[in-house]
């Protein structure tokens, strides 16, 4: 069965909690047993040595044996005094693991004053016993031994005792970890689930949904990036719809003219002056041709389907050659053309694309300038060169300047359409400048004129 990410994470956290609680339980039992046995042994050794230090040879073994018996009655451990070490195995009331407590090797250690500790199973008590053999010395003579022993709780008893304490704590730990884990899992996966839901809506064309950001961690940053992507897609979808609407609008007008004029010719309405209608059809067909040509260029430039053929170019010479083509139109309108070109500017350019830039800008300048001058300047500043084309035309209102360069944007739609503009010229200029690593800036004042400023990288000599 396929599980969701929430289920997988929750099961993982729950499994970790169970394993951790079990591990702590086992470690607690092991540590408790070790510490318990160690503490018991240390206690018996300390008691035995303290009691052995009270032996007084002048008072004799009988007096010391009575002291041991009195101490045994008060102590939690069992204490025996044997004054004949060789009879130890016969005198003790039991054997550990059916072997004498003191072997021949042990007796040698006792003669040297060493302490011996042994643990084992005692059938009489049905449990483990730990005992310590401590020599009782009179100077260097072994006069007897003290055997201190105590029955240990069995491991089963220890498990039962600790189980009543650790089991509820372990259950509480597991439940708490599972509850906290569920909260963490839901907090982590909530944005992911929202992403899944919103992604399906985006695939259906709805880009308005956004993810609620509740944290600043990696998941929060992912949600923020997803929201940014959704906003970008929403803008792009809006631009696409506007673009299609603009294309439909731009093509509908010339097509309606062509259809109407052609029907007039076919119906015989244009018998008196058919050339007039044919000329109108030709004009509208030319508008459509320019529109399609500009759209194709813009699509290639934006999609990087039109690779640049850059080469070192004398920029001033390129500008002069292109401006020479406009001299008849400038003279016909009675305008002045002012050129201030730095001949030393060398730039890495695609000449055909830059000619298209100059052509589009000069077309706009001529279209909207009725008197005065058009000024073209080329200067260099360190690693940049600046091309500026200024006119003394009608100018543009401030609220329209920032939108210039958008596809199909016109300040005066009716006037631009009559004069033949497609609304794509500045968009193409902007795109060409950007793929050359340059920038475009537009300055305009209504009734004074417009300045288009382009910057391009230059080649240092």
N, C-alpha and C positions, 0 to 999 in steps of 0.2 A: 504494500500500500504506500502510495506517495504521500509524504508528509510536507507540510508547509515549513517555511523558514522559522516561523514562530514556534511551531511544535518542536522542530529540531533543536533550537536554542534552549527552549524551556526544558526539554528532556535532558539535554547536555548539562545544564546547570543543576537540575535535580539529581542526576547521576553523580556529578561531582560532589554535591552535598552528602549523598548517601555514602560514597566512598570515603570522604573526609571524616564523617562521623564514625564509620566502622574502623578506620585507621586509628583515630584518636582513642577509640574504645580499647582496641588491642594494645596500643602503646601504653595506655593508662594501666591496664592490667599488668603488663610486663614490668613497667617501671615501678608500680606499687609493690609488686612481689619482690623485686630486687631490693628496693629500698627497705621494705619490711624485714626481709631476712638479714640484710646488712646491719640494720639498726639493732636487731635482736642480738646478733653475734657481737657487735661492739659493746652492747650493754652487758652481756654475760661476761665478756673478757674483763671489762672494767670492774664489775662486781667481784669476780673471782680474784683478780689481782689485789683489789682493796682488802678482801677478806684474808687472802694468803699473807698479806703483809702484817696481819695481826698475830701470826703464830709466834708463840713465846716458848722456847725450848725449856725454860725453867718450870713452866706450869704444866708442860707435857701435852701429849697427844689427846688424852681424855678431855682435858679442859678445852682444847681447841675444837674437838669434835662436838662438844656441847654448844660452843659459840656458833659452829656451822649449823647445828640443828635449830638453834634459836633464830638465826638469820634466814634459814630455809622456811620457817613458819611465816615470816613477814614478807619474803620476796615473792614476786610473781613467777620467777623461775625456780626449778628444783635444783638443790645443791647437795652433793654428797662428798664426804671426806673419807678417803681410803689411805691408811697409813702404811700399807704394804703394796707397793706398786706391782710387784710380781703376781699378786693375787687379784689384780684388777679385773681381769676377764671373768674370774669366778665370783667376785664379790658384787659386780653390777647386776641389777635385777633383770636386764634384758640385753640383747645384742642388736646392733644395727646391721640390717641386711644379712643376719645370721653369721656375722664375723665379729671377733672381739674388737672392742673399741681401740685398745692400745696394742699395737703390734710390737715386734722386737725393735723395728726402726723407730717407732714412736717413743719407746722407752729411752732410746739413746738421746732423742731430742729433749725429752723431759729431764734427763740427767744434766743436760746443758742449760736448763732453765727456760727452754722454749715453750710456747703455748701452742696447743694443737686444737683445731676446730674441725668437726666432722658433722655431716648431715646425712640422713638416710630415713628409710621407712621402718616404722615400728608396728608390727602386727597387733600388739596388745591395745594400742590406742587407735589403730586403723588410720594413721596419719603420719606425716613427716615429722621427724625429730631433728633438731639441731643441738649440738652439745659442744662444750669447750672443756678441754683438759688443761688444768693449770698446775704446775708443780709447786709444792710447798717445800721451801728450802731452809735449811739451817746452815747459814753461810754457804758452803759448797756441797753440803750433804742433802740428798733428796730424802726427806722424811715422810712424804706422802703426796697425794694429789687431791685437788678439788675438781670434781666433775659437775659442771653447771650445764643443765640441759632444759629445754623448753619445747613443748609440742607446737609445731607450726600449723596454722590453719591450712586446710587443703586448698588446692587450686579451685576445686568446685565451690567450696565455701566462699573463696575470694571472689569468684565470678558472680555468685549469687548476691553477695553483699554489694559489690560495685555495680552489678546490673540494676539493682533497685535505684541506685543514684544516677548512673550514666544513661540508662535507657530513656527515662523521661527527657533528660537534657538532649540526648541525641535526636529524639523525635521532635522536640521543640526546635532544635537547630535545623533539621531537615525541612520542617514546615516553614520556618522563617526564611530559609534560603530559597525554597521554592516560591514563596510569596514575593520576596524581593526580586528573585530572578524573573518572575513573570512580569513585574513592573518594569524591570530593565529591558526585557525583551520587547514588551509593547512600546516602550519609549524609543527603542532603537529601530524597530520595524515599522512603526506608524508612518514615518515619512516615506519609507520604501513602499508600503501599501498604497499611500497616496500617489506616489509616482506611478505605480502600476495603473491605478484607476484613471489618473489624469492622462497618462500616455494613450490609453484607449480612446479617451475623448479627443485628444489631439489628432489621433489617426483619423478621426471622423470629421476633423476640421474645426473643432472647438478649442481655441487657444486661450480662453479667458480664465481657466482654472489655475490656481496657484497653491503651492504647498505651504502649510503653516509651519514656520520655523520656530522651534521651542528650545534650541540649544545652539551653542557656538562651536561644537566639536566637529569631527570629520563628517558625521551624518548631517549636521546643520549646514556645514559648508556645501555638501553635496546637494541638499535641498535648495540652498541659495543659488547654486550654479544651475540647477534644474529650472528654477523660476526665471533666471536670466535668459536661459535658452528658450523658455516658453514665451517670454516677452519679445525676444528677437524673432522667433517664428511668427508671433502674432503681428509684429510690425511688417515682416516680410510678406505675410499673407495679405495684410492690408495693402502693401505696395503692389503686390501681384494683382489684387482685385482692381486697384486704381489704374494700374498699367493696362489691364485688359479693357477696363471701361474707357480709358483714354484712347486706346487704339480703335475700339469700336466707334467712339465718337469721331475721331479724326478721319476714319475711313468712311463713315456713314455720310458725312457732308459731301466729299467729292463724288462718291458713288451716286448719291441722290441727284447731284447736278448732272453727272454723265448720263444717268438713266433718263432724267427729265428732258435734257437737250436732245438726246438720241431719239426719244419718243416724239419730240416736236418735229424732228427731221422726217421720221418715218410717217407721221400723220399728215405731213404736208404743210404744217403751220409755218415752217421756216423756208417757204419757197422764195420769199422776197430777198432774204439775206442769209443763205445757208452757211456761208463762210464764217459769219459771226458765231453761230452755234457750234460750228466745228472748232473754231478757235477757243471757245469756252471749254469744250470737251477736252481739247489738247492741254489747256491750262490746268484743269483738274486732274488729268492723268499725270501731268508733270508733278503736281503736288503729291499724288499717291506714290510716284516713283521715288521722290526725295524722301518721303516718310519711310518707305520700306528700306531704302538704302541706309538711312540714319539708324533705323532700328537694327538692321543687320550689323552695322559697325559697332553699335553700343553693346549688342549681345556678344559679339566676338571679343570686345575689349574687356567686358566684365567677366566673361568666362575664360579669359586667357587663351582663347582659340586663335588669336591673331598675334603670333610671336613677333616681338620687335626686332627690326634689323638695325641695330645701333652701330654707329661708327663715329669717329671724331669728325666734328662738323664746325666750319666757320659760321657761327650763328648769324652774324650780321649779313653775310652774303646770301644766306638762305632767306632771310627776311626781305632783303632788297629785291631778290628775284620774285618773291611772291607779291610784294607791294606793287611791282611794275605792272602786274595784271589788272590792278584796280585804278590805274591812272585815268583811263577813259571815263569810268563811272564817276570818279571824283571830280573831274573837269566838267562833266555833264551836269552835276548837281551844284557846281560852283563852290566847292569846298576846297580847303587848303590841306595838304598833307605835309606834316612836319616829321622829319626823321632825325633821331639822335641815337646813332648806333655805335657801340664800341667795337671796332674791327678786330680787337685782340681776344675776344671771347671765343674759347674753344669748348664745345660741349659734346658729350657722347649721346647722340640723338638718332632716332629713326626719322629720317628726313620727310618721308611721306606722311607720317603721323603729325609731325610738327607743321607741315604745310597745311594739313587739315585744320589744325588749331588756329593758325593765322587766318585761313579762309573763313572759318566760322565766326571768329571775332570781328574780322573786317566786314563780313556780311551784316552782322548786327549793328556795327557802328554806322555803316552806310544806310541801313534801313531806318534807323531812328534819329538820324542827324540831317536837318534841313538846311542849316547854315552854320558857318563857323569853320572849325578845323577838326581834323583827326590827327592825333599825335602818337607816334610809335617810338618808344625809347628802349634801348638795351644797355644795361650797365652790369658791372661785375663788382661783387663785394666778397672778398676772400674766396671761399669754396663754393659760392653761389653766384648765379647770374639772374638778373631780373628783367623780364620782358613786360612792358607796360603799354597798353593800348588804351588811349583816352579819347573820348569824343565830347563834343559840345551839344549833344542832342537833348532829348526831352527829359532824360533822367528817370530815376525810379524812386518811388516812395520808400521810406525806411522799413515799413512793415513787410515789403516784398523782397528786400535784398537778401536776407538769410535763406530764402527759399529758391533763389536762383541757382540753377545747376541741377535741380530735380527734374526728372523726366516729365515732359509735357507741361511743365509749369510755364504759364504766360502771365505777365502783368495785365495786359489788355488783350484778352482772348480774341475779341472780334477784330481788332486792328491787326494783330499778329496773323490771324488766319487770312485776312484780306491781302496782307503783304507777302504771304507765302511762307512764313516760318512754321517749322514743325514742333517747336518747343523742346527739341533734343540737342540743339547746337551746343549750349553750355554744358549739358550733361556729358556730351562726348569730349569736350575740352577738359572738363574736370577729370574724366577717366584717363585720358591720355597723359595729363600732367602727373597723376598719381602713379601710373605704371612706369613713368620715367623717374620716379623718386622725387617729384616736385610737388608744389602746392599752388593753389589758386586763391586769390582774394579779390572780392568785388566791393568797390566803393562807388556810391552814386548819390546824387542830390537832385531832387526833382527841379527841372527847369535850368539846371547848370550842366549836367552831363554825367557820364559814367566812365569809370576807370577799371579795367581788368588787369590785375597784376599776377604774373606767373613767375615762379622761381624754379630753377633747374640746377642740378649739380654741374660743375664745370671740371674740365681736365686741367690740372696744374702743369705748367710748363717749366 
